[in-house]
Amino acid sequence: MLQNDNPLNELDFVFSIANLKKMQSVLPTSLLPAKYFSNRLEPKNGEKQDGLQMSAFNGKGQMLPFKVLQLINPGTDEVRFDYKEQWMEASNNLPAMLDREIKPEEYTGFLLRGFTDQYVFFMENKEKIIRKINDLFANVEVRNVLKATQQYLDMINYAYHPNCMMDYAEREKLFENLWGFNYKNKSVIAFEIDDLLVNDVPIFFNNASNKGIITSGGRIIKGYYNRTALGRIIERISSLNKADFDYQKVLLATSLGIYDGEECTCSLGVTPYTQLEKIVNIIVQRSVSDSKGNKSVFQDFLIDNGKREFGTLPVDFYDGSSGIYTFLLYYNEYYPNQKNKIFLDSLETILFERLPETFASFSVYQGSLSLLVPLYHRIRLFHMEKDKNRAFLIVQSLQKMQIDLIFQEDWLSGVAGLITVLVNLYTEATNREFLNFAQELAGKVTLETVKLCGLSRGYSGVAVALNKLNMLLPNKAYSQLISDCLTKERQYYTDGVWADLREGKNATAQWCHGCAGIGIARLELIQSGNEDILLKQELETCINTVLDTTLEKDSLCHGNLGNHAFLMKVLQTGIVSGVKEHKIRKKLVLIENKLLFDGVTVEGMSGYPLIGLMNGLSGIGYEWLRILTDYAIPDLLIFE
């Protein structure tokens, strides 16, 4: 508890800074569930490994997620060292009662409540606690851990190599490598080497009220630290506040597995512009930048290997940095200021400075291929050659490795969304290669992998993409596939809705799997001149279902704002009039008033709503921006 500041130079690298922010919390206590080595592990049997679970919560034996160098065939003439899997033995840290092992997971609610009580206690009694800490710990001498003991032991073990044992100069050379260590102040290294040369683990101490460090021989290196250990603790207690509490509570809840995607409601103001401005402020506050503000990333809830985490957002368009950037790009076009422009530039540097050459799928919503979407919108706005070249280079890289990817056909995770974006890129960038690749992908579509209804992962999304291509390059094969999509989707239509074929789900009105998305698809087909006689009847059904439905969440993907976007699109086409038009306008006002006066409801925790495009505040902000600009900006739900 009385350790001073980290002695290492902190890298001015935005991802390191984001990680350091998390480490200045309850997480590095080793008490809470944590994963180690997961970012350094190769997939095993085709699946991502979860890392090593090490904390007070886990005392059970487990297989190490990496192989360890071990002696093979000892006592034989075939003895050798090789890497093998190794089992880590169980510890005895978990409590037991009446011979029954107690599972800490059963008490997570108590832990969260205890943390809350103690944080509030410290926050309300800062002055008394600081006085007490001064009374107890002034001039106390404590050990300072500059390196883990194991690191020193590894160095000593290396020094047992025959070269070092035969020639003392070689031993000295080995330890002199320590001068390359990334200490802020390297004056301790000479004393580390002195101890290691006599096979001793270096040890240092610090007076909690002094900035100096004490060596194993009692020598004091004055001014080693910039502040005292006691001062560091007092500053930390002084800085405790509601915002920090909310942040730490989020980290605690995700670490303990308490958070499971619950909803939170935010009061963001009672006018569209006030809400829009507040959303932008929240998004910027959720960012982490390097010291010069040249690069920025976002922190938010995300799903990592099937588990909810709180960390740095990936590049994804769906709920990652590409989607947020696209919202802010249009916001800055209509409400420009220098501060927003600088922040936007810092996002562009992270997104576009290194173009991807490998891809995990054909999805333009998830993964590095998502960059094509904001690049298309930049081309649409600015017509810059560098953006056209960036998009072309990404497509070229995808073409080279596409044979290694699983071919899926849907809009969200497959080629349907990509085909639509490629057609858009061709239209704006006039590079025939984009259109050629769209044709190539469309030629592989058979509907074999499509098993659901709806726009995001179902038949409607494939129909929209093929229709977009068919309008540019009429093709009987595309027309037939569109007809097949409608036929297959109609098999699952009963009682005014299309069935949600996902296990345990029942989304009937949302953009993703319900009538809002299916209605958008029907509207697109009607507007392009498709003569299927059932389309208008199905559109009417979609409108009625959405009018009769009020959703709990307000997000674009499966909330009220997705429905708002659909109904507004219906009005803009002029396809309805009279009583139906009046009902739609009334529904639009109800949704807007709900946001303004009852609050915005999205997934998240108190003080930490999701900020992504499809499930979070960026999508809410984008729709407000469309309303305020009289729909001068494109509809992202259909990749206009």
N, C-alpha and C positions, 0 to 999 in steps of 0.2 A: 504493500500500500504506500510505502514511502519511497518508491523508486522515482528517480528523476527522469527528465526527458530522454527519449530514445537517442542514443549517441550517434546513430547513423545519419548520414546526409539523406534527406528525403528527396526522392526523385520528383522533378517538376514535370511529371507525366500525368495527364488528367485521370487515367484509369487508376494509377497508384494513389492519387489524391482522393479519389472516390472511395477506394478501399480503406485508406487511412481514416477517413471520416467514420466508417463503420467500426474500425478498430478502436476508436475513442469512445467506447460505449461499454455496455455490459457484456458484449460478445467475447472479448479476449480473456475473460476470467477463467476459462477452461471449466466453468461450472455448467454451462448450457450446451445442449446438443450442437455439435459442429462437425462439418466434413473437412477432411484434410486430403490433399493431393488430387482432388477430383479434376482440377484443371490441367493436371499433368498425365492423366491416364488415357490410354488408348481404349477404344470400345472393345468389349469382350463378348464373343459370340454374337457380334453385330449390334450389341446394345451398350449404351453409355453406362460406365461404371459410376457408382454413387460415392466413391471415396471411402476413406477410413473414418469411422465414427469414434471420436475420442473426446470424452468429457466425463464429468461426475455422473451424468445420466447413463453412461454406458460402461459397465464393467464386465460385460460378457466377452467370451472368446470370439474371434472373428478371423476370417482369412484375409491376409494382407492383400490390398488391391494391386500389388506389384510383386514381381519375383525378387528373391533375395539370393545373393551369392552364397552357396553352401558347398560343403565337402561331399563329394559323391564317391561311393565305394571305398570308404576308409579301410585301411588294413589290407588292401589288395594291391596288385601291381597295376590296376586300372584306376587308381585314385586320381581324382581331378576336382577342380572347382567348376561349378556350373550354376546357372540361375534356376531356382525352383520356387514353386509356391510355398508359402510358409504360414502356419497358423499362429496367431497371437493368442497367448494363453489368457484366460479370464483373470480378472482382479478380484479383490474382496471389498470394493468400496461401496457396493450397494447394500442398504440395510435389510434386515430380515426381522420378522416378528412371528413367534411360534413356528419356527422352521419354514416359514413362507417368505420367499423373497419379495420385497416391496418394489413395485414398479413406479419409478418417479413420474412416469407419464400420467398416472392416476391423480397426481396432485398439481398439475400444471395451473389449474385455476387458482389454487392457493398461492402458488409462486407469483403469478401475475398480480394478485391482490396484495401480497406482501411487498412486492417491488413498488407498487403504486403507493401504499401506505408510507413506506420509508422515503420514497422520493418526495412526497408531499411534506413529510416531517422535516426533511433537510431543507426544502425550499422555503418553508415557513419559519425556520429557526436558524437561518444562516449565521447570524452574528454570534449566537450562543455557541453553536457548534464550532465555529472558527476559533473562538476564545478557548474552548475546551481542547481542541486539537493543538493549539499553541502551548497550552499548559502541559499536555501529555508528551508531546513529541519534539519540543524545542531542543536542539543540540543532541538528539538521539543519533547514534551512529548505526548505520545499516549497511548490509552488503549490497553492492551494485552489480547487477548481472549485465555485463556488456555483451557477452556471447554465451550461448547455451553451453553448459558443461560438456555435452556430447561433442560439440564442435572442437573444443580444446582436446578432448580425448582422441578424436579422430586424428588431429595433428600429431599427437604423441605416438599413436599407432603407426602413422605413416613413417615416423622417424625411426621405427624399428626395421625398416627396409635394410637389407645387407649393405647397400651403398652408403647409407647414413651411419651404420654401425661400424664400418671399416674406416670411414674418413669423417672426422668431426666437422670439417669444413662443409661437407655435403649436408650434414645435419643443420648447420647454421644457415646454409642457403635455403633449405626447406622452410625454416621458420621466418626467414627474412621476407618471404612472400606475403607475410601479414601486412607489410607496408602498403600493399595494394587494397587493403580493406577499406570500405567506404565510411570511415569515421569522420564526423565533423571536425574533431580535434584528434590528431594522430599521435599526440604526445604519450599516450598510454601504451603504444605498440612496443616500444623498447622494453617496457617492464613485462609485457606479456611474453616476449621472447626470452627474457632472463629466466622467468619461471618455467617455461616450456623446455628450455635447455637442460634443466635438472629434473625433467619428468614430473613437473608439478603443474596442476591446473591453476592458471592465473586467477587471483582473487583481488577484488577492489571493494573499498568502502567509501561511504560518503556521510558527512555530518548533515543531517536534514536541514540545518539552518545555515549551511555554508555552500558555496558554489564549487569548492574544490573537490578533488577525488583523491583517495588514499590508496596507495599501492600495498602489495603484500608485505613489503619491507618497511611500511610506515611512512614512506615519503608522500608528501602532499603536493599535488599538482594544482596550483591555485587557478581559479577562474575557468575550470574545465567546463562547467555548465553555465548557461546564460542566466539561470535563475536557480533558486534553492528548491529542493524537493518539497519542503513545507509550503513554499510560495506557490508551487505548481498545484498542490492539492487545494490550497485556499482559493486560488483563481478558479479552479474547476467548480468548487462549491459555490462561489460567488456567481458563476455563470449559469447555474441551474435555473431553468425557466420552463414555461408551459410548452414552448416549441420544442425544446430539447426533450422534455418528457414524452411528448407525442412521438418523436422520432425513436427514442429508445424503447418505447412501448411496442412500436411496430416491429423493431428488431427482435425484441423478446418474444412477441406473439408468433412471429414466423419461425424463430428458432425452436420454440416449444411445440410448434404444430397446432397452436390454438387457432390461428387465423386460417379460415377456409373459404375465403371469397365472400365474406358478408357484405352487406350494403351500408353505405353511409350517405347522409343527406347534408348538403352544403347550402347555406344561405349566401347567395352571391350578389344580392342587390335586386332592386325592383324595376330596373330598366334593361333592355337588351344590351345597350352599350356598357352599362355598369358591369353586367355579368361578363361580357366579353373581355373587358379590361381586367377584371378580377381573375378570370381564368388564365389570361396571359401572365399575370403576376405570379400565380401559383405555380405555373409551369416553369417560369424562370427561377423561382425559389427552389424548385426541385432539381435544379441543375448543379453540376460541379464543374468548375473551370480551372485551368492552370493559372499560374501566378500572373501571366500577362494577359489573360482572357482570350488567348488565341484559339483554344480548343475547349469544347464543352460537351458533357455527356449528361444523361438524365438518370436519376435513381427512382425506382418505382417497384411495385409488386410484379413479379414474373413467375413463371412456372419453369423450374429447372429439374429435368429428369423426373417429371411427374409430381414434384413437390413444390409448394408455394414458397418463394423466397422474396427477399427484398434486396435488390442490388442494381447494378448498372444495366440499363436497358440495351437490348441488342438493336441491330439496324432495322428490324422489321417495320413494315408499313402498317400492319394491323394494329399493334399497340406499342411499337417501338419508336426509335428516333426518326425514321423516315416519315412516318405519318405525322408526328408532332411537327417536324420541320415543314412539311407541306402546308399545314395549317398556319404556322407562323409566317411562311413565305407570302401567303395571300393577305394575312393580317397587315404585314409591313407594307404591302402595296397600297392598301387603302388608309392605313393609319401610320404613316412612316414617322420615325424619329431616329436620331443618331444612335441612341442607346440600343434600341431594338435591332438596328442594322448591324452594329458591332456584334451583338449576341448571335444574330443569324449567320454572320460570317464565321463565328467560332464553331457553329454546328456544321457549316459547309466544309470546313477544313477537316473535321473528323469524318464526315460522310464520304467526301470525294477525293481526298488527297491520295488514297491508295485504292485503286479500283480492284474489285474481286476477280480472281481468275478461276476459282472453284466454287461449286454450288452444291447444296444439299438436295434441292428439288427444283421443279419448274414454277414454284409459287412466287408471285410478285407481292404477296402479303407477308411472307415469313422468309427470313434469311437474306443473304446479300443481294439476291436478284431484286429485292424490294427497291433498290436504288433507282431502278428504271422509272418508277412512278414519280418521285420528286424531280428527276431529270426531265421527264416529259413536261411537267408543269413549268420548269425553268425555261425549257425551249419554247413553250407556249407563250410565256410572258416576255422573254428577253431575246429569243432567236439568236443565241450566242453559239458560235461554232464549237467552242470548247465543250459545251454541254452535249451537242450533237455527237461529237467525237467520243465523249465519255460513254454515252449510251451505246454507240456502235461497238466500242471496244468490249463492253460488257456482253453484248449479244454475240460477238465473235467468240469470246471465251466460253460462253454457254454452248454454242454450236460445236465446239471442239470436244466438250466433255459430256454432251447430252446422252451419249450411249451408255454412260455409267449411272444415269439417273432412272429411278422408277417412274414410269410414264403413268401419270394420273390425269384425268380429263376435266375435273371440276373447276369451278371458278376460284375458290379460295386457296386450294393447295395444289392445283394442277395447271394445265395449259390453257384453260378457257380464259382466265384473267390475263395471262401472258399474251395470248392472241390479241385480245382487245387492246392492251397497252402497245403492242407492236404495230397494230393498225394506226393507233393514235400517233405514234412516233413517225410512222411513214407520212402521215398527213401533215405533220408540222415540220419534219426535218427533210422530207422529200428524198429519202434514201431508200432505194428500191430493195436493199438487203433486208430491211425490217419487214417489208411486205412478203418477200420471198420466204423468210423464216416462218412468218405467220401461216403461209400456205403449207409449208412443209409440216408444221405441227398439226394443222387442221386435217391434213391428209392421213394422219395416224389415228384420228378420233374414230372410235367404234362404239362408244358408250359402254364398253365392257366393264370399266372400273366405276361407273356411276351407279350408285345403289340407293340414293336418297332423292327426296323432293326438295324443291326450293332453289334459291339463287346461289347461295354460298357454296354448297357442296352437292347440289342436285342437278336435275335435268334442265331447269330454267336457266342456270348460269351458262351451261354449254350452248343452249339455244341462243342466248344473247350474243355470245362470242362469235358463233358461226354466222349469225345474222349480220353482225358488224362487218365481217369479212365479205359476206355475200353481197352486201350493198356496194362494195368497191369492185369485187370480182365475182359477178353472178356465176353460180356453179350449181348444176342440178344435184350433185352429191351433197353440197351444203344444205340445199333446200330439203332434201330427203332426210338428212340427219336432224334438222330442225323439227320436221314433222314427226320423226321417231321419238324425239325428246318429249314432245307434247303428248304423243300417244302413251308412252311409258308413264309419264307423270299423272295422266288422267286415270290410270288404273287405281290410284290411291286417293281419289277424290270421293268424299262422302260427306253429306250434311253440311255443305258450305265451306269445307276446309280440305286441304291436302294433308294426308297423314304425315306426322313426324315419325320416320321409320327408325330413328335412333332409339336404342334401348333405354327405357326409363324416362324419355323426354316427351314433351307435348307442346311444342312451340307452334302456334297456329297463326299468329299475326305478325311476327317479327320479320325483319329484312333477311336474316340469315336462313331460317328454315320455314318461314311462314308466308302469309298472304301479302305482306308488304313487298318482299322480294319477288314473289311470283307475280304480283300485280305490276311491278316495274318491268319485269320481263315481258308480260303480255302487252304493256303499253309500248315498249320498244318495237315489238313485232308488228303491232297495229300501225304505228307511225311510219314504219318502213314499207308498208303496203302489203304485208302478208294477208292472204285472203282466207285463212282458216276461219270458218264460220262460228267457231266456239270461242274465239279469243275475246270478243266484246262481252259475251256472257260471263266468261271467267273473270275478266277485269271487273265487271260489276260485282261479282261475288267477293273479290278481293277488297274492293272499296267498302262494301257493307261490313265485312268481317273486321276490318281495321277501324271503321267508324264505331263499331260496337265494343271495341276492346280498349281497355286502359291498362297499360303495363306498369309494373313496379319500378323498373329501371328506366332511365332516360337516355341511354346510350344509343349510338347509331346502329350497332350490330343487332341487338335484340332488345331495344328500348323504344321509348316514345318518339325520340328524334328521328329514328329510321322511318317510323310511320308518318311523322310530319313531312319528311322529305318526299315520301311516296305520294301523299295526298296533295302536296304542293305541285308536284310534277303533273298530277292529273289535272289540276286547275289550269296550269300553264299550257297544256295541250288544247284546252277548250273542248274536250270530249264530253264534258257534262254541263248541264245547265239547270235552271229552275230549282226545285226542291233539293235535288242531290247536291247542287253547287252550294246552296245555303247550308246544308248539313256539314259539308266538308269545311267550309269557312268557320263554322261554329266549332268544329272539332280542332281545327288549327289554333284557334284562340284559346280553347280549353288547355291544350298542351302547353302553349306559351305561358299562360297564366299560372299553370301548375309550376313551371320552372321559376317564374318570377316571385310568386307569393308563397308557395309551399316548399321551395328549395329544389335543388338538383340532386337526384339520387343516382349514384353509380356505385360500382364495387369499390371497397376500400375500408379504411378505419378512420376513426375520428381524427381530423386534421390531415389525413393522408388519403384523399380520393385518388383513384387511378387517373393518370393524366394522358393516357394513350388516345389514339384517334377513334378506334372502333368501340372501345368499352369505357373510355374515360372522358375527361374534360375537354380534350382537344376536339373531339367530335361535336360536343355541345357548342364549343366556341366557333367551330367552323360553320355550323348551321345558323348561329346568330349572325355571323359575318355574311352569310348568304342572304339572310333576311334584311340586314342593314344596307346591303349593296343592291337590293332589289334583284337578287339572284343573278348578278353579273358574273359570278365565279362558278366554275363547273361543279356538278354533282359527283362527289367521289364514290358514291355507292354504286355507280354504274360506269365509272371511269369515263366521264364525258370528256 
